[in-house]
């Protein structure tokens, strides 16, 4: 009797990622929120340049990416919806039936949202910077350093999306997850100054803080986003998001669908 071949792990991982991609592009709320995430930075650049609302001490890069913070919040919302939508509709049971290893499902979702948001953010924020540079008067504002900052900005979007996925996995309810993840993005900057010498760590715990530093906006003061540099801040929020994602994965494996 000929033994049945067992699929290799890379093939199973690729299959799980393919399933997630099909679901991702089939849900309207996810598609439209992703589209808004990509459109906002460019629209913000056009608005700022057309209205001349850039602060004198700001940079072209920072002004062009004025709406990137809102776009990053939407990226986190996308991450949350990727999992909460399945809990709301009950299709999460079908997903776990098709791919019994829940860790593989979670990893596929995380890889998908991180990759999609990274690519979209890199393209969108680069386009916003080009538009801002073309529309704003030459020599009036400092340009800022777009490279390698744009790659870090795109990475902060990917981190925010994984953060949203982790929160969505923990909360399992769309409205609750969206509210929670937006709070997680905003609260460190609001409460950081209350912690005295620890402010540089607390205020810099959010992907939003890292994003504002990377865009080199004049709004990125130590009182609002912490005193860590942009790249250390990005590493810090990536580490915190990874820890939260691991906690979400552990809980996902232990509780019922």
Secondary structure, DSSP 8 states (H G I E B T S, - for coil): --------HHHHHHHHHHHHHHHHHH-HHHHHHHHHHHHHHHHHHHHHHHHT---TT-BHHHHHTTTHHHHHHHHHHHHHHHHHHHHHHTTHHHHHHHS--HHHHHHHHHHHHHHHHHHHHHHHHHHHHHHHHHHS-TTTSB---HHHHHHHHHHHHHHHHHHHHHHHHHH--HHHHHHHHHHHHHHHHHHGGGGGGGHHHHTT-SHHHHHHHHHT-TT--HHHH-SS-HHHHHHHHHHHHHHHHHHHHHHHHHS--
